[in-house]
Amino acid sequence: MSEQSSTKNDVWSGRFSEPVDELVQRYTASVTFDKRLAEFDIQGSLAHAEMLCAQKVLSEQDYADIQRGLAQVLDEIRTGKFNWQIALEDVHMNIERRLTDLIGDAGKRLHTGRSRNDQVATDIRLYLRSAIDDIAHLLRRLCNALIDLAERHHSTILPGFTHMQVAQPVTFGHHLLAYAEMFYRDIERLRDCRKRVNRLPLGAAALAGTTFPIDRERVAKTLGFEDVCRNSLDAVSDRDFAIEFCACSALIMTHISRMSEELIIWMSPRVGFIDIADRFCTGSSIMPQKKNPDVPELARGKTGRVNGHLVGLLTLMKGQPLAYNKDNQEDKEPLFDTVDTVTDTLRIFADMVGAVTVKPEMMRQAALQGYATATDLADYLVKKGLPFRDAHEVVAKAVRFCVEKGCDLSELTLEQMKAFSGLIDVDVLEILTLEGSVSARNHVGGTAPEQVKNAIASLKSRLEG
């Protein structure tokens, strides 16, 4: 029997007559990835031990030894001196074994009144709560980067599109704030998700609770949980909170992907609305002239990866009976990768948005194409008393005339316009300018520069709240 095999079964060796197969050890072990939960595992263990001591389940001496031992374990982990053993299967048993080596029987008593089932559920919630706070902070950073750029371009005009065709003029600041609103909703979703993450499963033990006189509310308060999980079966088997977080993350990445698509299009020389700083781009191995927007392209691709993790977790849970099943070991890698992917993406995007160079003249030239002020002319006729459907038909004929002549509506003479409707007068000329078009949409949510400033002030206030 190998040393690893004999160690492997120490936790339950009395039940088994032969060591676990070496391949099975590797197949069932999770320590290679769940060791990132180590600090949260120690945090939960300290709170559990403090409660056991307060309830007279642990002696004062055992509690003091556990505190001292876990402090040393934590230091070894942080300094890279900890010896992780795959034979001990997971982060929990690795820490418990080292603690027992350091302090003896007191280390063995730490697990009184709990199971790895409620222990891992607690660790994941502590980890995810911290990750949510970090991601929400990064979302605020990205929102602020968009706001800063929007402030500088609150009156810069570019074409707004529907069906990827020029539709109406909008201000670039207004366009940027559309993404800021998406990311603010993401913050709201994470804030709501956090409430359901922040409930304590510890005390559910394996599935039915424990016979020891534990105080779950005390542990919850120590660890900063808002509530305890109310059913022991649900507490150890629930992964809704992880799925909900992954759903929030999928939406975050969907918003990132939409913005990436536009950044890629805008940077293309055929459009030329912006330039992305060199440090966020790469070149070509064969074409020396190339400057590729690799960051937004890769973020667009990583969105599929995060979406896949959400589907994976939903599939993981769909056939599980109560209570805990080994299947749930498969929840960590997709969850961890989702956190890493979203965190890295948001950090990079906040920096990248702050380094975008805007080309207002290219935007303006594009806005003059595609008869972007046609709707303004129709609205003008409606205000003169013409029914909208009739106004729509009048303007459609005027646009067709311009297409045939190869000119814009704003380039028609007053006499030419009057030929389409006698209601048209000299005041129409201001209506057909780009500035007149955006300024006319001066209401809450509109693209007028004044409203962009108001929207920026409102969003700043909400982000500070």
C-alpha positions in Angstrom: 0.0 0.0 0.0 1.4 3.4 -1.0 1.8 6.2 1.6 -0.8 8.3 -0.3 -3.3 5.4 -0.3 -2.9 4.7 3.4 -3.4 8.4 4.1 -6.4 8.7 1.8 -8.6 6.4 3.9 -7.7 7.8 7.3 -11.0 9.7 7.5 -13.1 6.7 7.0 -10.7 3.8 7.0 -12.7 1.7 9.4 -15.4 1.2 6.8 -13.1 0.1 3.9 -11.1 -3.0 3.4 -8.8 -1.8 0.7 -7.2 1.5 -0.4 -8.8 3.8 -2.9 -7.4 3.3 -6.4 -4.8 5.9 -7.4 -6.7 6.9 -10.5 -9.9 7.2 -8.4 -8.0 9.4 -6.0 -7.1 11.8 -8.8 -10.6 11.6 -10.3 -12.5 12.4 -7.1 -10.0 14.9 -5.6 -10.8 18.6 -5.8 -7.9 20.1 -3.9 -6.2 21.2 -7.2 -8.9 23.8 -7.7 -10.8 24.2 -4.4 -7.7 25.3 -2.5 -8.6 28.8 -3.5 -11.3 28.5 -0.8 -8.6 28.0 1.9 -8.9 31.4 3.6 -12.7 31.2 3.6 -12.5 27.7 5.0 -10.3 28.9 7.9 -12.6 31.9 8.4 -15.6 29.6 8.7 -13.7 27.2 11.0 -12.7 29.9 13.4 -16.3 31.1 13.7 -17.5 27.5 14.2 -14.9 26.9 16.9 -15.7 30.2 18.7 -19.4 29.1 18.8 -18.6 25.6 20.0 -16.5 27.1 22.8 -19.3 29.5 23.7 -21.7 26.6 23.8 -19.3 24.6 26.1 -18.8 21.9 23.4 -15.1 22.8 23.0 -12.9 23.7 26.0 -11.2 27.1 26.2 -7.8 25.4 25.7 -9.0 23.5 22.6 -10.3 26.8 21.2 -7.1 28.6 21.9 -5.1 25.8 20.3 -7.3 25.8 17.2 -6.9 29.6 16.9 -3.1 29.3 17.1 -3.0 26.3 14.8 -5.2 27.9 12.1 -3.1 31.1 12.2 -0.1 29.1 11.4 -1.9 27.2 8.6 -3.1 30.4 7.1 0.5 31.8 7.2 1.8 28.7 5.5 -0.9 29.0 2.8 -0.2 32.7 2.2 3.6 32.2 2.0 3.3 29.2 -0.3 4.8 26.8 2.3 1.7 24.7 2.7 2.0 21.1 1.4 -1.2 20.4 -0.5 -1.8 16.6 -0.8 -4.1 15.2 -3.4 -4.5 12.1 -1.2 -6.4 14.2 1.3 -8.9 15.0 -1.5 -10.0 18.6 -0.8 -9.1 21.9 0.8 -11.0 21.0 4.0 -9.2 17.7 4.8 -5.8 19.2 3.9 -6.3 22.0 6.4 -7.7 19.7 9.1 -4.9 17.3 8.7 -2.2 20.0 9.0 -4.1 21.5 12.0 -4.1 18.2 13.7 -0.4 17.7 13.0 0.2 21.0 14.7 -2.1 20.9 17.7 -3.1 17.2 18.2 -6.5 16.1 19.3 -7.9 19.7 19.4 -7.6 19.7 15.6 -9.8 16.6 15.5 -12.4 18.2 17.6 -12.9 21.1 15.3 -15.2 19.1 13.0 -17.7 18.5 15.9 -21.2 19.5 14.9 -20.5 20.0 11.2 -20.0 18.0 7.9 -18.0 18.8 4.9 -21.4 19.2 3.2 -22.3 22.3 5.2 -18.7 23.4 5.4 -18.1 23.6 1.7 -21.5 25.3 1.2 -20.4 27.9 3.7 -17.0 28.3 2.1 -18.5 28.9 -1.4 -20.9 31.4 -0.1 -18.1 33.3 1.7 -16.0 33.2 -1.4 -18.8 34.3 -3.7 -19.9 37.1 -1.4 -16.4 38.5 -1.6 -16.3 38.0 -5.4 -19.6 39.8 -5.8 -18.3 42.8 -3.9 -15.2 43.0 -6.1 -17.2 42.7 -9.3 -19.7 45.3 -8.3 -16.7 47.6 -7.6 -15.3 46.9 -11.0 -18.7 47.6 -12.6 -18.7 51.0 -10.9 -15.2 51.7 -12.3 -16.4 50.8 -15.8 -19.5 53.0 -15.4 -17.4 55.9 -14.3 -15.1 55.4 -17.3 -18.1 55.5 -19.6 -19.4 58.6 -17.8 -16.1 60.4 -18.1 -16.0 59.8 -21.9 -19.7 60.7 -22.2 -19.1 64.0 -20.4 -16.4 64.9 -22.9 -18.7 64.1 -25.8 -22.1 65.1 -24.6 -22.7 67.0 -27.8 -20.6 65.0 -30.3 -23.0 63.7 -33.0 -22.9 60.3 -34.6 -25.5 58.3 -36.5 -27.8 56.1 -34.4 -28.6 52.8 -36.1 -31.4 50.3 -36.3 -31.0 47.1 -38.4 -27.3 48.4 -38.8 -28.8 51.2 -41.1 -28.5 54.9 -40.3 -31.6 55.8 -38.4 -31.4 59.1 -36.5 -28.6 61.3 -35.2 -27.7 60.8 -31.5 -25.0 62.2 -29.3 -22.0 60.0 -28.5 -22.5 60.8 -24.9 -26.0 59.4 -25.0 -24.8 56.3 -26.8 -22.2 55.6 -24.2 -24.7 56.1 -21.4 -26.8 53.3 -22.8 -24.0 50.9 -21.8 -23.6 52.6 -18.5 -27.2 51.9 -17.8 -26.8 48.3 -18.7 -23.8 47.9 -16.3 -25.8 49.8 -13.6 -28.5 47.2 -13.9 -25.8 44.5 -13.5 -24.8 46.2 -10.2 -28.5 46.1 -9.1 -28.8 42.4 -10.0 -25.6 41.5 -8.1 -26.8 43.5 -5.1 -30.0 41.5 -5.1 -28.2 38.2 -5.8 -25.9 38.9 -2.8 -28.9 38.8 -0.4 -29.5 35.1 -1.3 -25.8 34.3 -1.2 -25.4 35.8 2.2 -27.3 33.0 4.2 -25.4 30.6 6.4 -25.7 26.8 5.7 -23.3 25.8 8.5 -25.2 23.9 11.2 -27.0 21.7 8.7 -24.2 19.2 9.1 -24.5 16.3 6.6 -28.2 16.8 5.9 -30.3 16.6 9.1 -28.7 19.0 11.5 -26.7 18.0 14.5 -27.4 16.7 18.1 -24.9 19.2 19.6 -26.3 22.5 21.1 -25.1 24.8 18.4 -25.9 28.5 17.9 -26.3 29.1 14.2 -27.3 32.7 14.6 -24.1 33.4 16.5 -22.0 32.0 13.7 -24.0 33.9 11.1 -23.3 37.2 13.0 -19.6 36.4 13.3 -19.3 35.7 9.6 -21.5 38.6 8.5 -24.3 36.6 7.1 -27.7 38.2 7.1 -29.7 35.0 7.8 -29.3 31.3 8.2 -30.6 28.7 5.7 -33.9 27.5 7.1 -33.9 23.9 6.0 -31.0 21.6 6.6 -31.6 19.4 3.5 -31.8 22.5 1.3 -28.8 24.1 3.0 -26.3 21.5 1.9 -27.7 20.8 -1.5 -28.7 24.3 -2.7 -26.6 25.8 -5.5 -29.3 28.2 -6.7 -27.1 31.1 -5.4 -24.2 30.0 -7.6 -26.5 29.6 -10.6 -28.0 33.0 -10.0 -24.6 34.6 -9.8 -23.6 32.9 -13.1 -26.8 34.2 -14.7 -25.9 37.7 -13.5 -22.4 37.2 -14.9 -23.8 36.0 -18.3 -25.7 39.2 -18.6 -22.6 41.2 -17.6 -20.7 39.5 -20.3 -23.5 39.9 -22.8 -23.4 43.6 -22.3 -19.6 43.6 -22.6 -20.0 41.6 -25.8 -22.5 44.1 -27.3 -20.1 46.9 -26.5 -17.2 44.9 -27.9 -19.0 44.5 -31.2 -19.5 48.2 -31.6 -15.9 49.0 -30.5 -14.7 46.6 -33.2 -16.9 48.2 -35.9 -16.1 51.7 -34.8 -12.3 51.0 -35.0 -12.5 49.6 -38.5 -10.9 52.0 -41.0 -14.1 51.8 -43.0 -15.9 53.4 -40.1 -13.1 55.1 -38.2 -15.2 56.5 -35.3 -12.6 55.7 -32.6 -9.1 54.4 -32.0 -8.2 52.0 -29.2 -4.9 52.5 -27.5 -2.1 50.3 -28.7 -1.7 48.5 -25.4 -5.0 46.9 -25.9 -4.3 45.7 -29.4 -2.0 43.4 -31.3 -0.5 43.1 -34.7 -0.4 40.5 -37.4 2.4 37.9 -37.9 2.3 38.5 -41.6 0.6 41.9 -42.3 2.7 44.7 -40.8 0.0 47.3 -41.2 -2.5 45.5 -39.0 -3.8 46.8 -35.6 -6.3 44.3 -34.3 -8.8 45.0 -31.5 -7.9 41.7 -29.7 -9.3 42.7 -26.3 -12.9 43.3 -27.4 -12.7 40.4 -29.8 -11.6 38.0 -27.0 -14.2 39.4 -24.6 -16.8 38.7 -27.2 -15.6 35.1 -27.3 -15.3 34.7 -23.6 -19.0 35.6 -23.3 -19.8 32.2 -24.8 -17.6 30.6 -22.2 -19.5 32.3 -19.3 -22.8 31.5 -20.9 -21.7 27.9 -21.1 -20.8 27.8 -17.4 -24.4 28.9 -16.6 -25.9 26.1 -18.7 -23.4 23.7 -17.2 -24.5 24.5 -13.6 -28.2 24.3 -14.5 -27.6 20.9 -16.1 -25.5 19.8 -13.1 -28.4 20.4 -10.7 -31.4 19.3 -12.8 -31.4 15.6 -11.9 -30.1 15.7 -8.3 -32.3 14.3 -5.5 -32.0 15.7 -2.0 -29.6 16.1 -0.3 -25.9 16.5 -1.1 -24.4 14.5 -4.0 -20.8 14.2 -5.2 -22.0 15.8 -8.5 -21.8 19.1 -6.6 -18.0 19.0 -6.6 -18.4 20.0 -10.3 -19.9 23.4 -9.3 -16.6 25.0 -8.4 -14.5 25.0 -11.6 -17.2 26.8 -13.7 -18.0 29.1 -10.8 -14.3 30.0 -10.3 -13.7 30.5 -14.0 -16.8 32.7 -14.3 -15.5 34.9 -11.4 -12.0 35.1 -13.0 -13.3 35.8 -16.5 -15.7 38.5 -15.4 -13.2 40.1 -13.0 -10.4 40.3 -15.6 -12.7 41.5 -18.4 -14.2 44.3 -16.3 -10.8 45.4 -15.1 -9.4 45.6 -18.6 -12.5 47.3 -20.1 -12.5 50.1 -17.5 -8.9 50.9 -18.5 -9.5 50.5 -22.2 -12.6 52.8 -22.3 -10.6 55.4 -20.5 -8.0 55.2 -23.3 -10.3 55.4 -26.3 -9.6 58.2 -28.8 -12.8 59.6 -30.4 -12.9 61.0 -34.0 -15.8 63.4 -34.0 -15.5 64.5 -37.6 -15.7 60.9 -38.9 -18.9 60.5 -36.7 -20.4 63.6 -38.1 -19.7 62.7 -41.7 -21.4 59.3 -41.1 -24.4 61.0 -39.5 -24.9 63.1 -42.7 -25.4 59.9 -44.7 -28.6 57.9 -44.8 -31.1 60.8 -44.4 -30.9 60.7 -40.6 -33.1 63.7 -40.2 -36.0 62.3 -42.2 -38.1 61.6 -39.1 -37.5 65.2 -38.0 -39.0 66.4 -41.2 -42.0 64.1 -40.7 -42.4 65.4 -37.1 -42.2 69.0 -38.4 -45.1 68.4 -40.8 -47.2 66.7 -38.1 -46.7 69.8 -35.9 -48.0 71.9 -38.9 -51.2 69.8 -38.8 -50.6 67.0 -41.3 -51.5 63.5 -40.0 -48.4 61.4 -39.3 -49.1 58.8 -42.0 -49.5 61.5 -44.6 -46.3 63.2 -43.3 -44.5 59.9 -43.5 -45.5 59.5 -47.2 -44.4 63.1 -48.0 -41.0 62.6 -46.5 -40.6 59.2 -48.2 -41.1 60.9 -51.6 -38.6 63.6 -50.7 -36.0 61.0 -49.7 -36.6 59.1 -52.9 -36.0 62.4 -54.8 -32.8 62.9 -52.9 -31.6 59.4 -53.7 -32.1 60.1 -57.4 -30.3 63.4 -57.2 -27.6 62.1 -54.9 -28.0 64.7 -52.2 -29.1 65.0 -48.6 -32.5 66.4 -47.4 -30.6 69.4 -45.8 -29.2 70.2 -49.3 -32.6 70.7 -50.9 -33.6 74.3 -51.5 -36.7 75.7 -49.8 -38.5 75.7 -53.1 -37.7 72.1 -53.8 -39.1 71.1 -50.4 -42.2 73.1 -50.8 -42.9 71.0 -53.9 -43.6 68.1 -51.6 -45.8 70.0 -49.1 -47.1 73.5 -48.9 -46.8 73.4 -45.1 -43.0 73.6 -45.4 -41.6 77.0 -44.6 -38.2 78.6 -43.9 -38.2 77.3 -40.3 -37.6 73.8 -41.6 -34.0 74.6 -42.3 -33.0 74.5 -38.6 -35.0 71.2 -38.2 -32.9 69.4 -40.8 -29.5 70.1 -39.2 -27.9 67.4 -37.0 -27.7 69.8 -34.1 -31.3 70.7 -34.5 -32.3 67.1 -34.6 -30.5 66.0 -31.4 -31.4 69.2 -29.5 -35.1 68.7 -30.3 -35.2 65.5 -28.3 -35.0 67.4 -25.0 -36.8 65.1 -22.6 -35.9 62.6 -19.9 -34.1 59.8 -21.7 -33.6 61.8 -24.9 -30.4 62.4 -26.8 -30.2 66.2 -26.4 -26.9 67.4 -25.0 -28.8 69.0 -22.0 -30.4 65.7 -21.2 -27.1 63.8 -21.5 -25.7 66.1 -18.8 -28.8 65.5 -16.6 -28.4 61.7 -17.2 -24.8 61.8 -16.2 -25.6 63.6 -13.0 -28.4 61.1 -12.2 -26.2 58.1 -12.9 -23.4 59.5 -10.8 -25.8 59.9 -7.9 -27.1 56.4 -8.3 -23.6 54.9 -8.4 -22.7 56.7 -5.1 -25.9 55.5 -3.4 
